[in-house]
Amino acid sequence: MDMAIAALSVDMSMAKTQQELGMSVLKMAMSTNTEAVEEALELVESLDPAIGNNLDVTA
């Protein structure tokens, strides 16, 4: 019985560690995505708003 309790304790500890690792990886991925979106928005904001307003259709 004592070995079962010890094994259960180890299993619970491993599960907690795996969950914490998964959360850390998820947070890193979310941070990376947020940074990419912020960079894309900065790029779009820096574009000249007059580009694309005129269309030359004569050939």
ZAVO-572974 format. One record per atom (N, C-alpha, C): chain; x, y, z; residue number from 1; atom name; residue in three letters. Coordinates in nm, 3 decimals, always signed. Layout:
BEGIN
chain | u | v | w | n | atom | res
A | X | Y | Z | NUM | CA | Ala
...
// end
This chain:
BEGIN
chain | u | v | w | n | atom | res
A | +0.083 | -0.119 | +0.000 | 1 | N | Met
A | +0.000 | +0.000 | +0.000 | 1 | CA | Met
A | +0.087 | +0.126 | +0.000 | 1 | C | Met
A | +0.198 | +0.122 | +0.075 | 2 | N | Asp
A | +0.286 | +0.239 | +0.081 | 2 | CA | Asp
A | +0.346 | +0.270 | -0.055 | 2 | C | Asp
A | +0.378 | +0.166 | -0.131 | 3 | N | Met
A | +0.438 | +0.187 | -0.263 | 3 | CA | Met
A | +0.335 | +0.250 | -0.357 | 3 | C | Met
A | +0.208 | +0.213 | -0.343 | 4 | N | Ala
A | +0.104 | +0.270 | -0.428 | 4 | CA | Ala
A | +0.089 | +0.419 | -0.400 | 4 | C | Ala
A | +0.096 | +0.458 | -0.275 | 5 | N | Ile
A | +0.085 | +0.599 | -0.239 | 5 | CA | Ile
A | +0.206 | +0.676 | -0.293 | 5 | C | Ile
A | +0.323 | +0.618 | -0.282 | 6 | N | Ala
A | +0.443 | +0.683 | -0.334 | 6 | CA | Ala
A | +0.435 | +0.697 | -0.485 | 6 | C | Ala
A | +0.389 | +0.593 | -0.553 | 7 | N | Ala
A | +0.377 | +0.598 | -0.699 | 7 | CA | Ala
A | +0.274 | +0.702 | -0.740 | 7 | C | Ala
A | +0.164 | +0.709 | -0.668 | 8 | N | Leu
A | +0.061 | +0.808 | -0.697 | 8 | CA | Leu
A | +0.116 | +0.950 | -0.678 | 8 | C | Leu
A | +0.194 | +0.968 | -0.574 | 9 | N | Ser
A | +0.254 | +1.099 | -0.548 | 9 | CA | Ser
A | +0.348 | +1.139 | -0.661 | 9 | C | Ser
A | +0.428 | +1.044 | -0.706 | 10 | N | Val
A | +0.521 | +1.072 | -0.817 | 10 | CA | Val
A | +0.443 | +1.103 | -0.943 | 10 | C | Val
A | +0.339 | +1.026 | -0.972 | 11 | N | Asp
A | +0.257 | +1.049 | -1.092 | 11 | CA | Asp
A | +0.191 | +1.187 | -1.088 | 11 | C | Asp
A | +0.140 | +1.225 | -0.971 | 12 | N | Met
A | +0.075 | +1.355 | -0.959 | 12 | CA | Met
A | +0.177 | +1.468 | -0.977 | 12 | C | Met
A | +0.295 | +1.449 | -0.924 | 13 | N | Ser
A | +0.400 | +1.550 | -0.938 | 13 | CA | Ser
A | +0.441 | +1.564 | -1.084 | 13 | C | Ser
A | +0.454 | +1.451 | -1.154 | 14 | N | Met
A | +0.490 | +1.455 | -1.296 | 14 | CA | Met
A | +0.380 | +1.522 | -1.377 | 14 | C | Met
A | +0.255 | +1.493 | -1.346 | 15 | N | Ala
A | +0.143 | +1.554 | -1.418 | 15 | CA | Ala
A | +0.143 | +1.706 | -1.398 | 15 | C | Ala
A | +0.170 | +1.748 | -1.276 | 16 | N | Lys
A | +0.174 | +1.892 | -1.246 | 16 | CA | Lys
A | +0.287 | +1.958 | -1.324 | 16 | C | Lys
A | +0.403 | +1.893 | -1.328 | 17 | N | Thr
A | +0.518 | +1.948 | -1.400 | 17 | CA | Thr
A | +0.488 | +1.956 | -1.549 | 17 | C | Thr
A | +0.426 | +1.853 | -1.604 | 18 | N | Gln
A | +0.391 | +1.854 | -1.746 | 18 | CA | Gln
A | +0.290 | +1.965 | -1.777 | 18 | C | Gln
A | +0.195 | +1.985 | -1.688 | 19 | N | Gln
A | +0.096 | +2.090 | -1.709 | 19 | CA | Gln
A | +0.163 | +2.228 | -1.704 | 19 | C | Gln
A | +0.254 | +2.247 | -1.610 | 20 | N | Glu
A | +0.325 | +2.376 | -1.601 | 20 | CA | Glu
A | +0.411 | +2.400 | -1.724 | 20 | C | Glu
A | +0.474 | +2.295 | -1.774 | 21 | N | Leu
A | +0.554 | +2.308 | -1.896 | 21 | CA | Leu
A | +0.466 | +2.345 | -2.014 | 21 | C | Leu
A | +0.351 | +2.278 | -2.025 | 22 | N | Gly
A | +0.259 | +2.308 | -2.133 | 22 | CA | Gly
A | +0.211 | +2.452 | -2.128 | 22 | C | Gly
A | +0.182 | +2.501 | -2.009 | 23 | N | Met
A | +0.137 | +2.639 | -1.994 | 23 | CA | Met
A | +0.248 | +2.737 | -2.031 | 23 | C | Met
A | +0.371 | +2.704 | -1.994 | 24 | N | Ser
A | +0.485 | +2.791 | -2.029 | 24 | CA | Ser
A | +0.503 | +2.799 | -2.180 | 24 | C | Ser
A | +0.493 | +2.686 | -2.248 | 25 | N | Val
A | +0.507 | +2.684 | -2.394 | 25 | CA | Val
A | +0.393 | +2.763 | -2.458 | 25 | C | Val
A | +0.272 | +2.746 | -2.406 | 26 | N | Leu
A | +0.157 | +2.821 | -2.459 | 26 | CA | Leu
A | +0.176 | +2.970 | -2.441 | 26 | C | Leu
A | +0.225 | +3.013 | -2.325 | 27 | N | Lys
A | +0.249 | +3.155 | -2.301 | 27 | CA | Lys
A | +0.355 | +3.210 | -2.396 | 27 | C | Lys
A | +0.459 | +3.131 | -2.422 | 28 | N | Met
A | +0.563 | +3.175 | -2.515 | 28 | CA | Met
A | +0.505 | +3.190 | -2.655 | 28 | C | Met
A | +0.422 | +3.095 | -2.697 | 29 | N | Ala
A | +0.361 | +3.101 | -2.830 | 29 | CA | Ala
A | +0.270 | +3.222 | -2.842 | 29 | C | Ala
A | +0.193 | +3.248 | -2.738 | 30 | N | Met
A | +0.104 | +3.364 | -2.741 | 30 | CA | Met
A | +0.183 | +3.493 | -2.746 | 30 | C | Met
A | +0.293 | +3.499 | -2.674 | 31 | N | Ser
A | +0.378 | +3.618 | -2.673 | 31 | CA | Ser
A | +0.437 | +3.641 | -2.812 | 31 | C | Ser
A | +0.483 | +3.534 | -2.875 | 32 | N | Thr
A | +0.541 | +3.543 | -3.008 | 32 | CA | Thr
A | +0.437 | +3.593 | -3.108 | 32 | C | Thr
A | +0.314 | +3.538 | -3.099 | 33 | N | Asn
A | +0.208 | +3.581 | -3.190 | 33 | CA | Asn
A | +0.172 | +3.727 | -3.167 | 33 | C | Asn
A | +0.169 | +3.770 | -3.043 | 34 | N | Thr
A | +0.138 | +3.909 | -3.012 | 34 | CA | Thr
A | +0.243 | +4.001 | -3.071 | 34 | C | Thr
A | +0.369 | +3.964 | -3.057 | 35 | N | Glu
A | +0.477 | +4.046 | -3.112 | 35 | CA | Glu
A | +0.467 | +4.053 | -3.264 | 35 | C | Glu
A | +0.433 | +3.942 | -3.329 | 36 | N | Ala
A | +0.421 | +3.941 | -3.476 | 36 | CA | Ala
A | +0.307 | +4.031 | -3.521 | 36 | C | Ala
A | +0.196 | +4.027 | -3.451 | 37 | N | Val
A | +0.082 | +4.112 | -3.486 | 37 | CA | Val
A | +0.118 | +4.260 | -3.465 | 37 | C | Val
A | +0.186 | +4.291 | -3.357 | 38 | N | Glu
A | +0.226 | +4.430 | -3.332 | 38 | CA | Glu
A | +0.320 | +4.480 | -3.441 | 38 | C | Glu
A | +0.412 | +4.397 | -3.484 | 39 | N | Glu
A | +0.504 | +4.436 | -3.591 | 39 | CA | Glu
A | +0.429 | +4.458 | -3.722 | 39 | C | Glu
A | +0.333 | +4.371 | -3.751 | 40 | N | Ala
A | +0.253 | +4.385 | -3.874 | 40 | CA | Ala
A | +0.172 | +4.514 | -3.870 | 40 | C | Ala
A | +0.114 | +4.546 | -3.755 | 41 | N | Leu
A | +0.038 | +4.670 | -3.743 | 41 | CA | Leu
A | +0.127 | +4.792 | -3.761 | 41 | C | Leu
A | +0.246 | +4.789 | -3.706 | 42 | N | Glu
A | +0.340 | +4.900 | -3.723 | 42 | CA | Glu
A | +0.376 | +4.918 | -3.870 | 42 | C | Glu
A | +0.394 | +4.807 | -3.941 | 43 | N | Leu
A | +0.426 | +4.814 | -4.084 | 43 | CA | Leu
A | +0.311 | +4.874 | -4.162 | 43 | C | Leu
A | +0.191 | +4.831 | -4.134 | 44 | N | Val
A | +0.073 | +4.883 | -4.205 | 44 | CA | Val
A | +0.055 | +5.032 | -4.176 | 44 | C | Val
A | +0.076 | +5.072 | -4.053 | 45 | N | Glu
A | +0.060 | +5.213 | -4.018 | 45 | CA | Glu
A | +0.167 | +5.300 | -4.083 | 45 | C | Glu
A | +0.281 | +5.243 | -4.116 | 46 | N | Ser
A | +0.389 | +5.322 | -4.175 | 46 | CA | Ser
A | +0.376 | +5.336 | -4.327 | 46 | C | Ser
A | +0.282 | +5.264 | -4.387 | 47 | N | Leu
A | +0.264 | +5.272 | -4.532 | 47 | CA | Leu
A | +0.203 | +5.407 | -4.571 | 47 | C | Leu
A | +0.236 | +5.450 | -4.693 | 48 | N | Asp
A | +0.181 | +5.576 | -4.746 | 48 | CA | Asp
A | +0.033 | +5.556 | -4.779 | 48 | C | Asp
A | -0.054 | +5.635 | -4.719 | 49 | N | Pro
A | -0.198 | +5.615 | -4.744 | 49 | CA | Pro
A | -0.240 | +5.652 | -4.886 | 49 | C | Pro
A | -0.156 | +5.724 | -4.961 | 50 | N | Ala
A | -0.190 | +5.762 | -5.097 | 50 | CA | Ala
A | -0.164 | +5.649 | -5.198 | 50 | C | Ala
A | -0.089 | +5.549 | -5.157 | 51 | N | Ile
A | -0.058 | +5.439 | -5.249 | 51 | CA | Ile
A | -0.187 | +5.363 | -5.284 | 51 | C | Ile
A | -0.209 | +5.344 | -5.410 | 52 | N | Gly
A | -0.326 | +5.269 | -5.456 | 52 | CA | Gly
A | -0.448 | +5.352 | -5.481 | 52 | C | Gly
A | -0.441 | +5.485 | -5.462 | 53 | N | Asn
A | -0.556 | +5.570 | -5.485 | 53 | CA | Asn
A | -0.580 | +5.596 | -5.633 | 53 | C | Asn
A | -0.475 | +5.594 | -5.714 | 54 | N | Asn
A | -0.487 | +5.621 | -5.857 | 54 | CA | Asn
A | -0.465 | +5.493 | -5.936 | 54 | C | Asn
A | -0.549 | +5.473 | -6.037 | 55 | N | Leu
A | -0.537 | +5.355 | -6.122 | 55 | CA | Leu
A | -0.535 | +5.401 | -6.268 | 55 | C | Leu
A | -0.427 | +5.371 | -6.337 | 56 | N | Asp
A | -0.415 | +5.408 | -6.478 | 56 | CA | Asp
A | -0.470 | +5.293 | -6.562 | 56 | C | Asp
A | -0.585 | +5.315 | -6.625 | 57 | N | Val
A | -0.649 | +5.209 | -6.702 | 57 | CA | Val
A | -0.626 | +5.224 | -6.852 | 57 | C | Val
A | -0.549 | +5.324 | -6.894 | 58 | N | Thr
A | -0.521 | +5.338 | -7.037 | 58 | CA | Thr
A | -0.403 | +5.251 | -7.075 | 58 | C | Thr
A | -0.412 | +5.195 | -7.194 | 59 | N | Ala
A | -0.303 | +5.108 | -7.238 | 59 | CA | Ala
A | -0.250 | +5.153 | -7.371 | 59 | C | Ala
// end
